[in-house]
Amino acid sequence: MEKKAKIIATLGPAIYNDTKLKQLVNLGVDAFRINFSHNTDKIKKIVSKIRRIELSTNKKISLIADLQGVKLRVGKIIKENQKIKFNQKYVFDNNNKVGDHNRIYFPYPKIIKKLKKGDKILVDDGKFTFIVKSKKTSSVTTICKSQNCYMKSNKSVHIPNFEISFNKLTVKDKKDIKTAINLGCNWIALSYLQNEKLILEARKLIKKDMGIISKIENKHALKNITKIIKATDSIMIARGDLAIDIGHSEVPKVQLSLIKKCSQFSKSVIVATQMLESMIENNTATRAEINDIATAIFQGADTVMLSAEAAIGKFPSQAVSTMNKTILSTEKYKREHIEDFKNSIISNKDPVKSILLSVKNIAYNTDVKAIIVFSNSGKSAKLVSAMRPAAKIVTISPNINVCRQVSLLWGVQSINSRDANGWKDMMSISSEIIKKLKFIKKNDFVIITAGLPFGKAGMTNMIRLYKVVA
């Protein structure tokens, strides 16, 4: 059986060669993430390799441009892994010089000005804690409160309960959006957004056949989550920074709540961060990590993501294989207990959504093997995917970038084909594709959905139940 939930692998030196990239696609990777927080000078060659693999495997592959946003970072340090002793004084300042074991560049004068004695400065995704002891005009002196603390260049900084307004794209993000468009990326992931404003700004800068993923990683975004979900195409639950901001013990319930809410609004969900963290160094996963993946799939996530496990890990192929096997096992149980996992979707008086929802009960019939969705924009594919039908979803689009975009969605197999020029032509295209789909046999039923007139995006208004006669 093919899995229905999808897998994202983050690009990095561990998987840059052709053999490794193709191996990961064959093992179950559906999309690759480009992290624009790191150097992307060589990424054009890697993207070309991925597109060649796409042709050779006949599998549409999504590319995600993950923008850096306003993540706070320290400057460079003279020697990586500088040891900072427990209870040692350490200075964060505005001096743009290479740091050492006593101080480091912190290029945020407004934040230094607002910091108070007793405030925490968390470094390297919250691994190391520094407490502010005193401050001057352009520096703060802290005390290191972590054992085995090692300072590295450009590591992230988080200051709990500190208000930092972020409602506009940075200059770097705007530049990276242009790069992403030139690379042919299919999704833009927005980092550290607090409300829907970044989404609306980004929407004006990207192409119409690109989707937006909103990364949920702070309490401000949670306060504005309904507006964010309505404005975006997908969300990513970025559990690392989210855990630092709201507390680790709060993340599980937030994850479940976000998946449920996105399901109601027919928006896809990516669960990310440390899913198979131990496999960066080890070739087997822990039982807790396997359970974490399974929990996300049980809850209804569309996609699960590998970060450092794929980008710099020692065992990227084993990590993908482990994730794939866990998804398949979990989905087998869900199929066997389908009544427990049907989604509840709000139509909000949307006539197009109401039409597509009408196929939901038909799509759970075991004789219905596939739902064929003709989709110019990808909107219909997203709505059908959100229904979580038992039948396979086959999306047909004349736009290759829409095919690549929707291939990230749960249960969707996308096919790039010419657009139909009428009712008879649509049935002809459907018949041609059905013959190529080996899982559809004679006397099976197929649901076909499309919009009339053809070629007009967002106008799905036709459903046909078709019996395969040959």
N, C-alpha and C positions, 0 to 999 in steps of 0.2 A: 504493500500500500504506500502511496505517496502521502507525505505529511501535508496538512493544510495550513498550520501556523508556519510563519516564515522566519528565516535566520539572516541576520545582518552580521557581517564580519568587518572589523575596522582594518583599513589598509595600513601596512607598516612593513619594515624591512624583513620580518619573518616570512612574509608571503608574497614578496615582490616578483619572484621569478615565475615564468610561464607555467611550469609544471605544478608548482604549489597552488597557484591561482585556479588552474583547471581542476586540480584535485579537490579543492574546497567547493567549487561549483558542483562537481559530481557527487560530493558527500552531502550536499543539501543547502549550500549558501545561495540565497536569493538576491542579496544586495550587498554592496560594499560601501562603507562609510569613509569619507575623506575628512580627516580631522584638521581643520584650518587653524587650529591652535599651534600646530607644528609646521615644520618646513614642508612646503608642497612644490618645490622647484622641479622635482622629477616626476610629478604625478601625471603629467600629460602622457608620458610613455606607458605608465601603468594602465591608464584608462584605455589606451589603444590596445594593449594586451587583453584587457577585459572584453572589449568589443569584438576582438577576434575569437575569443573563447565563446562569446555569445553566439556567433555564427556557427562555430563548429559543434556546439552542444544543442543548438536550436532551442535555447532557453533564454527568455528575456531577463536581463539583469538590471536592477535599479542601482543608480548611483546617488548617494546622499552627501551633500556638502554641509558639513557641520560647522557653523560659524562660531568664532571665538567669543563674541559678546564682550561684556565688561568684567570678565573674571579678573579679580585682583591677583597680581603676581609680584614676587620679589625679583630683583635684578640678578645679574650674573655673579658667580662666586669664583674665586681664584683657583680653587681645587674642589672638584665634586666630592660630596660626602664629607664635608667638614664637620667634625664632631663638636657638638655643643653640649657641655656637661650639665647635669642636673643642678638646678639652683644657680647656674652661671648667669651673669649679666650679659645681655645681648641687645645691640642697638639697631633699630630700623630708622633710616634717615633718608633725606632728599639729596644726598651726595651721589651724583651719578658716576661712581667709581666702582670697580670690581670689589665685591665683598670678600670677607675672610671669616675667621672663627670668632671675631669680636663684633662685626657689624655687617649690614647688607643694605643695598639700595631698595627703598620703598617709594616709588614715584607717585605718591598721592598726597600732596601737601594739605589738601582740604581735609582728608581723613586724619592725618597727624594732628591737625589743629583741633579736631573734634574729640579725639581720644582722651579718655580720663583714666586716672589711677584706678587699677583694679580691673580694667577691661581686658578681655582675652583676645589674643591674636593666634589664630589656628593656621598652621602651615602644612602644606603637602596633603591636601584633601582631609584636613583635620587630624592627621597623625600626631603632630607635635603642637604643644601648647606653650604659649608665652604670655605672662601676666605683666601688664604695664605697671612700672614702678614709679617712673617720673618722666617728664617731658620738657623739651625746649621748643623753640620756635620751629625748627626744621627736623626734629628727631624725637623719638621716644626710646627710653631705656626700659628694657623688660627683663624678667627673670624666666629662664627656661624651666618649665615644670614637667618635662618629659624625660624618662630614661631612654638611653640609646637614641638620642636625637641627632640626626644627620641633615645638614643644610645642603640643598642642591640649587643650581641655577634655575630661575624662572618658575619656581614652584608656586602653587596656588596659595592664596591667603583668604581666610574667611574670618570675619569679625561678628560674632553672635550678637543679635539684637541691635544691630547698627543700621540705621536708615540710609540707604544709598539709592537715590532716584535714578532710574534707567528707563527712559521712554523713547529713545531715539537710537537708530543704528549707528554704530561707530564708523569712522572713516575706513578702518580696515574691513569691517563687515561689508560695506558698500563695494569696496574694491574686490573682495572675495566673491560677492554675488556675481559680478561681471566675469570673474574667472570661472565660476561654476557654470555659468551659461555657456561660455566658450568651450568648456570641457564636455558639455552635453549632460550635465547632472539633471536628475529627474525630481529631486527633492532638495529643499533648503531647510536645514534645522536651525532654529533660532535659540540661542543660549541666554539664560538669565533674564528672560522677559518677565515682567511683573503684571502686565495687563495685555489687552488686545492691540495696543497702539503699534508695537513693533510689527505685528502681523500685517496690519493695514498698510504700514509703510513698505514692508518687504513685498507685498502683493503688487505694488505699483512698479517695482523694479524687476520682477522676474517674468518669465514667459508664461503664457496662459496654460501651456501643457506641463508646467512644473507644479509640484505640490509643496505645501508648507508643513513642517513638523515643529510643533512648539514643545520645547523641553521644559518640563515642570521640575524646578529645582530650588524653589524658595517659597516662603509662607505668603509673600505678596501674590504670587501666581495662584496659590490655593484660594485666596480670598476672592479672586476675580475669575475663578475657573470656568464658570458657565459662559461668560463672555468670550473667554479664550477658546473654549471648545467650539462655540458657534462660529468663530472667525477663522479657525484653523482647519486644516485637512486631516491632521493626525496629531497625537501628542506622544511624547517620549517621557516616561517616568524615569528621570535621571536620579537614581536613588542615592548616589554618593553625596552630592552637594545637598540634596534634599534632606538626607539624614543629619548632616551637620547643622542645617538651619532649623529643623523642627524636632530633632532627637531621633535616634535610631529606632526606639521602641514605637514611635508613631508611624513609621513608614509602612508596615504591613497593612494597617487599616486604610491608610491613604491610598495605597496601591489598589486595593479591592474597590474602594469607593470611586476612584478615577476610572477604572475599567468599566464598572457598571454605568457610570454617567456617560462615558463616551459611547457605550453600546446603545443607550437610549437615543442619542443624537446621531447615530450611524457614523461615528468617527472612529478611525482605527487607533490602536494603542500599541506602543513599543515599550517593553520592559527592559531596562538596561542597568548596567553597573554590577561588576563582581559576580556574575552568574556562575562562572567557572574559574574564579580567581586563582584557586590552588593549581590549576593546570597551566599557569604561566611557567611553573617550575616542575610540575609533576605530570606524568602521563595518564594518571587516573584522577577522577573527581571524587570529592567527598560525598557522603550520603546526603548531607545538608544541602549541597549545591544541586544535586539531582532533584531533591525535593523542591528547591526554590524554582527550578525551571518548570517542573510539573505543576506547582501551585499557580504560576502565571498562566499556564495553558488551561488548567481547570477553571480559573477565574474568567477566561475569555480573551486573553491578550492575542492580538493578531501576529505579533512579532516579538522575538527575543534577540538580544544583541550580545556579541562578543566584542570586547574592547582590547585591552592589553593581551588577553589570551590569544588573539589572532595576530595583532600588530607586532608584538615583540616577544611572544611566548615561545617556549621551546617545543611545544607540541600542538600547533594550531590545527592540524588535521584530526588529531585525536579529540580535540575540544569540539570541533564541528560534528564529528561522528557521535560523540557522547550526547550532544544537544539534540541531534537528529533522532537518535534512538529513544531518548526520553520523550520527545514530542510524539513520536509514533505510538509508544506504549500508552501515553496519557490519552491520546486521541482515540485509540482503540476502546478504552474504557468509556469515553464519552459517547462514542457511537452506540455502545451496548446499553447505555443508560440515557438515551437521547432526550427523553422527556424532562430530565433534570437540568438540561443545559440549553433549552431553547431561549433565545434572546427576547427581551421586551423592548420594542422600539416605539418611540413617540413620533407620530406623523406630523404633529403640529399643523394640521389642516393643509399640508403640502400635497397637492393632487398627484404629482409625479411619484412621490414617496408612497402614497396610498395605493397607487396602481401596482407598484412593485411589491408592496407588502401583501397584496392579494395572492401572490404566487407562493407565499410562505408555506402554507399547509400542503399544497400540491408538491412542493419541493421536498417534503419529508417522506413522500410515498416511495417505497423501495423500487418501484418500477421506473421511476424517473431517474435517469442516469446522469443528466447534465442540464444545466441552465446556460443557454447560449445568449450572451448579452452583446448586442451591437451598441458600441459606445464611442462617440467622437471625443468626448471630454473626460471620460472616466467616472463621471458622477454616478451613472447607473451601476457600474461595477462595484463602486464603494457601497451603495445601498444594498445590493444583493449580497455582497460579502458580509455586511453587518447583520443580515438575517441568520447567518450560520446554517445554511441549508445542508441537508444530508447529501444532496446531489452535487456533483462537481460543477464549478463555475468556469465557463470558457468565455473570455472576453475577446471580441473581435473589434479592432479599430484600425482605420487607415493611417493613424498617427503613431509612428514607432515610439515616440517619447511617451505617449499615453500608455502604450503597451508596457513599456518599461516601468512606468510609474505604478500602475495597478498590479504589477507582478509582486509588489511588496505586500499586497493585501491578502488576508486570510482566504485560502481556498481557491485563489484565482490563478488560472492558466491563461496567459494572454497570447493572442495570435494577431500578427500584423497582416491585414488583408485590405484589398480595395474596398471602398465604400459601396454599398448597394445603391442602385439608381431606381429602385422600385420594388414592389412586393415580390414579383416573380424572381427578380435578381437576388433578393435577400434569401429566398428559399433555395435558390441555386447555390449560393455561397455556403449556406448552412449545410446542404447535402454534401458538398465537396469536403467540408471540414469534418463532418460526422464520419465519413468514410475513412478519414485518416486517424480518427480517435479510436484506438483499439479497444477501449473499455466499453464502447457502445456497440450493442449487437442488434440483430434483427428482432423486431417486436418490442424493443425498449422504447420508452417515451423520453422526449426531450422538450423542455420549455424554451421557447425562443422569444426574446424581448427586444424591442427596437422602438425607435421614434419615427413617427410620420409627421411631416415629410422628412425623408432621409437627408443627412448632411447637416441637420440643425441640432446643435448641442443642447442637452438639458431638456429634451422634449419626449422622453420615453412615455409612450401612450398606447403600446400594442403588446399583447401577450398571446402566444399561440402554443397549444399543446400538440406536439407533433409525434406521430408514431413512425418509427423507422421501419421501412418496408423491405429494404434490401441492404 
